[in-house]
Amino acid sequence: MGARAPSIVRTPVFTPPGQPPYGAAGNTERYAGEAVASIKNSATTPVSTFSVDVDTGAYANVRRFLNKGEPVPAAAVRTEEMINYFRYDYPRPTDRRQPFSVTTDVARTPWNPNTRLLRVGLRADAVATAARPAANIVFLVDTSGSMNTPDKLPLVKDALRGLAKRLRADDRVSIVAYAGSAGVVLEPTSQTRYIDAALDCLAAGGSTAGGEGIELAYSLARAHFRRGGVNRIFLATDGDFNVGVSDNATLEALVKRNRDTGITLTTLGFGTGNYNEAMMERIADVGNGNYAYIDSAQEADKVLGDELSATLVTVAQDVKIQVEFNPAQVSQYRLIGYENRALREEDFTNDAVDAGDVGAGHQVTALYEVVPAGAAGWTPSRRYPANRAAPTAGGSEACEVRLRYKLPGETTSRALSRVVPATALRNARAPTGDMAFVTAVAAYGQRLRGDTYLGRFGMADVTRLAGPQRDPVRQEFITLAGLAGQAKD
């Protein structure tokens, strides 16, 4: 056996003692993930459509609660972000005409002998730093009084310094800061000493004119727009906007007005106590970007170092997934997670409908739990099934997985599809390897949310299913599941 990889040592940044936990007086953290996807009957609703999601912020934010020994708010858990925090062994794309590979597989469900798990996985090829387009980057930094704790502005500065050190000589960075008002702190430069000096001079104080800061950041990015290059804003904040444009709907409209300019928005969440995660996740989605939560120097290095090219370089836009289930083979199904990414069936072919983007090296994973025809489902069988008299097409098929996406700069989507044979349901085995791990992560997210579909499958089962892992990031997951089990099981 090879040498065991060292366990990850994650050092959470110090947070002020005595800070009230979520739900207590004085804690104003905001979340919007209460919805749980419902069971669908294949006879009446055979088609499931959703936008992809490459955000990972929910995983890191939930980790913060567990490491502090605090209850995890169910609304803070988005299971798809738990799943997509990790990398899986999907093949690299082999067709140069397609920006990503598509993988499908099926396994038995550990918590329900009557169902199967269908996995859909996408993997985009990575792009070397030297090969990506030159970048025009705006750091938009919240310097309001609420950022005056070690887990906020000081960590923001360190994170952005680390990002700047990974840029190329032909990249340009500018800095906008906002408190009671917004202003340009640094005009575009490639000189890290100027970037470091500008970050050093930032100090926390005053109220939070976040809307004004966003407007100014977009204006600065437009003024220095690089055609054919990367144009992205990195917003670093706790999301506690309280001056000017501050409600989520108005902020969302502001970002929508700017997203068609070719400038994307990444949101980086920091801190506790007043964290507005609902806003951070939403405006990143609307801004064709991604959302991450930074709770440590290690997480900053992962998001802004290891995954930087995926964040900067978009390889596919408006990526949508649609699965049509054959009622003759699948009687019921549910999509695990992606509740706030659901689309209407007709949105799939409507190129005017916005969806998530995929960056170079990104992976996207979705899991469906399905009931094979004839097996006991979550809901009783109907007396008058809608498809009883209808002939069944594709009797040897369990479902068809379809994707639509646009290449950067294009306005018309491209399509591809994969058929999952019915034999995959009949011959499914217990999950092993990557499939076992992703199933464990899905169960972890569902258990934290309080979903009722897991029965007695608890966190101890999650850790057993995840199995021993060599990867430090996966090892940490097993530790977190253990912490969650102490509170949940």
Order of alpha helices (4+ residues) and beta strands (2+ residues): beta-beta-alpha-alpha-beta-beta-beta-alpha-beta-beta-alpha-alpha-beta-alpha-beta-alpha-beta-alpha-alpha-beta-beta-beta-beta-beta-beta-alpha-alpha-alpha-alpha
